[in-house]
Amino acid sequence: MTSTPQRPVDARVAFRRLMAWTGGAAVVTIMGALIYLGMQDGEMPWHMILATILGVGFTVLLGGGLMALVFLSANSGQDDEVR
């Protein structure tokens, strides 16, 4: 059973925790992508490494951040005030 935070402060703490997990997932995904590309092409130029880090990292952080905002909105209780 999942407990929902009753106060906005609890929702912000949960948001920060989700973003910390998302940051960790981004680092792991970036490393996996670099290892995979390194195995395919051998030596990679610096601009390919930079593009991979920025592209994969931004994509994972954006997706995780948007999902964390959905949970923040649902758990903060502000959605209930509209109804």
C-alpha positions as a Python dict, from the first residue, in 0.01 Angstrom:
ca = {
    (1, 'M'): (0, 0, 0),
    (2, 'T'): (140, 338, -99),
    (3, 'S'): (108, 631, 138),
    (4, 'T'): (60, 972, -17),
    (5, 'P'): (226, 1274, 141),
    (6, 'Q'): (-23, 1495, 324),
    (7, 'R'): (180, 1817, 309),
    (8, 'P'): (347, 1997, 20),
    (9, 'V'): (678, 1969, 206),
    (10, 'D'): (651, 1590, 194),
    (11, 'A'): (573, 1609, -177),
    (12, 'R'): (884, 1821, -237),
    (13, 'V'): (1099, 1573, -47),
    (14, 'A'): (956, 1291, -258),
    (15, 'F'): (1024, 1499, -573),
    (16, 'R'): (1388, 1549, -473),
    (17, 'R'): (1425, 1179, -401),
    (18, 'L'): (1278, 1087, -741),
    (19, 'M'): (1511, 1335, -913),
    (20, 'A'): (1811, 1185, -731),
    (21, 'W'): (1713, 841, -860),
    (22, 'T'): (1662, 987, -1208),
    (23, 'G'): (2009, 1142, -1196),
    (24, 'G'): (2157, 805, -1104),
    (25, 'A'): (1963, 639, -1384),
    (26, 'A'): (2092, 903, -1626),
    (27, 'V'): (2454, 835, -1528),
    (28, 'V'): (2409, 458, -1565),
    (29, 'T'): (2236, 503, -1903),
    (30, 'I'): (2508, 737, -2030),
    (31, 'M'): (2779, 491, -1929),
    (32, 'G'): (2590, 206, -2096),
    (33, 'A'): (2549, 405, -2417),
    (34, 'L'): (2919, 501, -2424),
    (35, 'I'): (3026, 141, -2362),
    (36, 'Y'): (2792, 16, -2635),
    (37, 'L'): (2911, 274, -2887),
    (38, 'G'): (3272, 207, -2794),
    (39, 'M'): (3227, -164, -2860),
    (40, 'Q'): (3068, -94, -3200),
    (41, 'D'): (3305, 165, -3344),
    (42, 'G'): (3620, 130, -3138),
    (43, 'E'): (3772, 472, -3078),
    (44, 'M'): (3515, 751, -3066),
    (45, 'P'): (3582, 1116, -3151),
    (46, 'W'): (3536, 1363, -2865),
    (47, 'H'): (3233, 1526, -3029),
    (48, 'M'): (3054, 1190, -3043),
    (49, 'I'): (3121, 1134, -2673),
    (50, 'L'): (2996, 1483, -2588),
    (51, 'A'): (2685, 1444, -2803),
    (52, 'T'): (2609, 1108, -2643),
    (53, 'I'): (2649, 1245, -2290),
    (54, 'L'): (2432, 1549, -2359),
    (55, 'G'): (2168, 1370, -2568),
    (56, 'V'): (2120, 1062, -2353),
    (57, 'G'): (2157, 1253, -2027),
    (58, 'F'): (1910, 1525, -2121),
    (59, 'T'): (1656, 1273, -2250),
    (60, 'V'): (1663, 1060, -1934),
    (61, 'L'): (1655, 1366, -1704),
    (62, 'L'): (1368, 1524, -1899),
    (63, 'G'): (1158, 1207, -1893),
    (64, 'G'): (1227, 1143, -1525),
    (65, 'G'): (1169, 1507, -1434),
    (66, 'L'): (833, 1518, -1607),
    (67, 'M'): (723, 1198, -1433),
    (68, 'A'): (843, 1335, -1098),
    (69, 'L'): (639, 1651, -1159),
    (70, 'V'): (331, 1440, -1224),
    (71, 'F'): (381, 1265, -890),
    (72, 'L'): (453, 1598, -717),
    (73, 'S'): (132, 1745, -853),
    (74, 'A'): (-73, 1442, -753),
    (75, 'N'): (78, 1414, -405),
    (76, 'S'): (73, 1783, -313),
    (77, 'G'): (-306, 1798, -300),
    (78, 'Q'): (-331, 2100, -527),
    (79, 'D'): (-518, 1898, -789),
    (80, 'D'): (-792, 1826, -536),
    (81, 'E'): (-853, 2199, -478),
    (82, 'V'): (-966, 2247, -839),
    (83, 'R'): (-1249, 1996, -812),
}
